[in-house]
């Protein structure tokens, strides 16, 4: 009884966390599942791409380019959060609900665990939820639970292997040795996964602290496919693959530099702001690169082929030329043009 009552707050709050995620989308903030809203979940989903683990960046990219798959995925995941959260709070099918919440925690960690501009808040939430889910899965939570009502109405289910694994009113159908192995293997997975991802994102386990393989604070642009076109215009592909999703990054200047290191062309903020929207070929329909008040704005996860208007025709002696972009913090990003 002591253990069961002690776990009650863990079960209810774990449930409320996931209930809150689902209810915000279906009840309190329906704009999150409205594709025409600025708060549409696809925008947040796209921000996960730069730091997503185990190839999930490519899965996210594929979904972003296939609307119905994306929409179905968001609705199904949100509905699953809603039901799992509700079931945990009321103690219905408690053990299997806790196990599903562990799967959610792993997925969210692998997608969003790298984010956190002031602290590793996404990692913290996923790590704690995984441990809480594992605890409820192993121990159950029989007090103040609908599972108990079901068991009273169907007392023969006490011998049901399926009900013992799904519900939280009774111990799992394992002997002491089997349960110990399950508990220790679960502990090993939770510890290795949580501490391993912490080390990957920030170090501070067996190495010094670092800001991660993908910075959650400092914006970065990867450039490729840079071309000096025959008419003197410049096109390149840009990917905003680091930084906080809470604010866009502004490219305020662009320069062309010849092979002697001399600056031969300059696009200032006003010129960048005046680039037509048609010259931005965004890979995705959500977070984008676009002209803005302070030059070119980009949101985390945005990918686009951008064309800068011709303002000079480099001479043969100038080639190859380098394009240098400078953002509002003075950071520059360069690519040699073909």
ChimeraX attribute file (.defattr): number of C-alpha atoms within 10 A of each C-alpha:
attribute: neighborCount
match mode: 1-to-1
recipient: residues
	/A:1	9
	/A:2	6
	/A:3	12
	/A:4	18
	/A:5	13
	/A:6	12
	/A:7	19
	/A:8	21
	/A:9	13
	/A:10	19
	/A:11	26
	/A:12	18
	/A:13	16
	/A:14	25
	/A:15	28
	/A:16	21
	/A:17	19
	/A:18	25
	/A:19	23
	/A:20	19
	/A:21	17
	/A:22	25
	/A:23	21
	/A:24	17
	/A:25	21
	/A:26	17
	/A:27	10
	/A:28	11
	/A:29	13
	/A:30	14
	/A:31	17
	/A:32	20
	/A:33	19
	/A:34	15
	/A:35	15
	/A:36	10
	/A:37	12
	/A:38	13
	/A:39	15
	/A:40	18
	/A:41	20
	/A:42	23
	/A:43	24
	/A:44	17
	/A:45	20
	/A:46	23
	/A:47	28
	/A:48	25
	/A:49	24
	/A:50	25
	/A:51	25
	/A:52	23
	/A:53	18
	/A:54	10
	/A:55	12
	/A:56	17
	/A:57	20
	/A:58	13
	/A:59	12
	/A:60	20
	/A:61	17
	/A:62	13
	/A:63	19
	/A:64	21
	/A:65	13
	/A:66	12
	/A:67	14
	/A:68	11
	/A:69	12
	/A:70	19
	/A:71	18
	/A:72	12
	/A:73	13
	/A:74	19
	/A:75	16
	/A:76	13
	/A:77	14
	/A:78	22
	/A:79	19
	/A:80	20
	/A:81	25
	/A:82	23
	/A:83	18
	/A:84	27
	/A:85	29
	/A:86	23
	/A:87	25
	/A:88	32
	/A:89	25
	/A:90	17
	/A:91	28
	/A:92	25
	/A:93	23
	/A:94	31
	/A:95	32
	/A:96	23
	/A:97	27
	/A:98	31
	/A:99	20
	/A:100	18
	/A:101	26
	/A:102	22
	/A:103	14
	/A:104	20
	/A:105	22
	/A:106	19
	/A:107	16
	/A:108	18
	/A:109	24
	/A:110	21
	/A:111	25
	/A:112	22
	/A:113	27
	/A:114	29
	/A:115	28
	/A:116	19
	/A:117	15
	/A:118	9
	/A:119	11
	/A:120	16
	/A:121	15
	/A:122	16
	/A:123	23
	/A:124	16
	/A:125	15
	/A:126	22
	/A:127	24
	/A:128	15
	/A:129	24
	/A:130	25
	/A:131	19
	/A:132	19
	/A:133	27
	/A:134	23
	/A:135	21
	/A:136	24
	/A:137	27
	/A:138	19
	/A:139	18
	/A:140	30
	/A:141	33
	/A:142	23
	/A:143	19
	/A:144	15
	/A:145	21
	/A:146	21
	/A:147	24
	/A:148	20
	/A:149	14
	/A:150	16
	/A:151	16
	/A:152	12
	/A:153	9
	/A:154	10
	/A:155	12
	/A:156	9
	/A:157	14
	/A:158	15
	/A:159	11
	/A:160	12
	/A:161	12
	/A:162	12
	/A:163	21
	/A:164	22
	/A:165	20
	/A:166	22
	/A:167	28
	/A:168	31
	/A:169	29
	/A:170	20
	/A:171	18
	/A:172	21
	/A:173	15
	/A:174	13
	/A:175	9
	/A:176	9
	/A:177	9
	/A:178	11
	/A:179	15
	/A:180	12
	/A:181	12
	/A:182	14
	/A:183	17
	/A:184	11
	/A:185	12
	/A:186	17
	/A:187	15
	/A:188	12
	/A:189	14
	/A:190	19
	/A:191	15
	/A:192	12
	/A:193	16
	/A:194	21
	/A:195	16
	/A:196	13
	/A:197	19
	/A:198	20
	/A:199	18
	/A:200	16
	/A:201	23
	/A:202	19
	/A:203	18
	/A:204	13
	/A:205	12
	/A:206	7
	/A:207	9
	/A:208	9
	/A:209	12
	/A:210	13
	/A:211	14
	/A:212	16
	/A:213	14
	/A:214	19
	/A:215	22
	/A:216	26
	/A:217	17
	/A:218	15
	/A:219	23
	/A:220	21
	/A:221	24
	/A:222	14
	/A:223	20
	/A:224	16
	/A:225	13
	/A:226	21
	/A:227	20
	/A:228	23
	/A:229	14
	/A:230	9
	/A:231	11
	/A:232	15
	/A:233	15
	/A:234	20
	/A:235	21
	/A:236	18
	/A:237	20
	/A:238	21
	/A:239	23
	/A:240	25
	/A:241	23
	/A:242	26
	/A:243	25
	/A:244	19
	/A:245	23
	/A:246	12
	/A:247	12
	/A:248	18
	/A:249	25
	/A:250	23
	/A:251	28
	/A:252	24
	/A:253	22
	/A:254	23
	/A:255	19
	/A:256	24
	/A:257	22
	/A:258	21
	/A:259	14
	/A:260	11
	/A:261	11
	/A:262	12
	/A:263	15
	/A:264	15
	/A:265	17
	/A:266	16
	/A:267	19
	/A:268	15
	/A:269	19
	/A:270	16
	/A:271	18
	/A:272	23
	/A:273	20
	/A:274	14
	/A:275	19
	/A:276	13
	/A:277	14
	/A:278	10
	/A:279	16
	/A:280	20
	/A:281	17
	/A:282	21
	/A:283	18
	/A:284	18
	/A:285	14
	/A:286	22
	/A:287	24
	/A:288	23
	/A:289	30
	/A:290	24
	/A:291	23
	/A:292	19
	/A:293	13
	/A:294	19
	/A:295	25
	/A:296	24
	/A:297	21
	/A:298	26
	/A:299	27
	/A:300	30
	/A:301	28
	/A:302	26
	/A:303	25
	/A:304	21
	/A:305	19
	/A:306	22
	/A:307	21
	/A:308	19
	/A:309	18
	/A:310	15
	/A:311	14
	/A:312	13
	/A:313	15
	/A:314	17
	/A:315	10
	/A:316	9
	/A:317	10
	/A:318	16
	/A:319	16
	/A:320	16
	/A:321	26
	/A:322	22
	/A:323	25
	/A:324	18
	/A:325	20
	/A:326	16
	/A:327	21
	/A:328	13
	/A:329	12
	/A:330	11
	/A:331	13
	/A:332	16
	/A:333	16
	/A:334	19
	/A:335	18
	/A:336	20
	/A:337	19
	/A:338	13
